[in-house]
Amino acid sequence: MASRTSTPLTHPDVSELDLFRLMAAMTDPVRLGIVIQLADSSDDIPCTDFALPVTKSAGTRHFRVLREAGVIHQHDVGVRRMSRLRSDDLETRFPGLLKLILQEAAHYNRGDRQAS
């Protein structure tokens, strides 16, 4: 839960987005699930609306990893921390990458991924 006494949220600029950090952030299934849910929404989503299969503190860490990698943007509204996918920024820095990741995640989740 957000707090007025929490440290300010930091987000990397588009020019600071690093491909390897971004990919490392999205290899975790919990974080990829967050990204998929945000991609399906046109609105900001409060962190408490995510049904994460981890403890609250682990969920906080997952959101922080995504934010610091530049995948999501977060801001506080009262005591709620809102998240949104940085789709436009990711498309600017890495054209087509987010779309590819979401397509591959859909194939993987459906189980139609072919063995290499």
N, C-alpha and C positions, 0 to 999 in steps of 0.2 A: 504494500500500500504506500502511496506517495506521502511524503511528509514535507511540511514547510521548512523543516530544518535539514532536509537531505541536501547532499551536495548537488550543485548544478549539473544537469545532464549535458554531456558533450557528444557532439556528432561530427564525424569527419566531413570536410568539404568534399565535393565531387572529385576534385583533382587529387585528393588524398586517398581515395578508395583504392585498395590493394586487392588484386585478383586472388591471391593465395589466402589472404586473411578472410576474404568474402567466402571462398569455397570451403575453407576450414570451418567457418561458422555454420554453413548450411549442410555439412555432412552429418551432423547429429540429427537423429530422427525426431526428437522433440522440437528442436529449432526449425527443422524443415516443416514440421506440422504447423508451427506458428506462421511461417512464411506462406504456406498454402492457404491457411485461414485468412490471413491479411490480403492475399491476392484475390480471394473470392469476395471481398468486401470493398465497397466504395467509401465507407465511413471509417473514422478512427474507432478502434476497439479498446475498451478498458482491459487491462491485464487480467482483471478478475473474471472476465467473460471466457477466458480460455480454459478448457477442461484438460489441464496438463496432468500426465501420469507421474508427477514428481512432487516433492514437497514444495511449500511456498518459497523457501529460500533458494532451492535449486531452480525454480521457475524464474525467480528474480535474476539469477546468474545467467540463465539462457537468454532472457531479454537483454541483459547488459552486453553479452557477447554479440548478439545481433546488432545492437545499437552501435557499439564501438567498431564493428566491422563495416558499418554504413549501410546495412541491409534495411533497418527500420529507423523511423524517427519517433521519438517519444516526447510527450509534454504532459504536464500536470494540469488537471482541471479539478480544483478543490483537493480532495484527498484521493482522487482517481488518477492513475497514470494511463494515458491514452497512447496507443501505438498505431502506426500506419506504415505500410511498405513504401520504401523510397523508389518506387517504380521508375519515375521519370529520371531521377539521378542515376540509377543503375543502367538505364537504357542509354543515357548520355555517355557514361564512362565505358560501359561494356555492351555495345549494341547486340541485342538478341540473346544475351546470356540468361537473363531472368526467364524469358519465355522458354528457352531450352531446358532450364532446370525444372520449371513447372511441368513441362511436357514429360520429361523423364521421370519425375516423381509420380505423375499420374500413371504412366506405364508400369512403374515398379509397384505401386499400390494395387493395381489391377492384377498383378501377377503374370503379365504377358511379356515380361522382360526375357529376352533370349540369352542363353548361356553363351559366353564368349569362348 
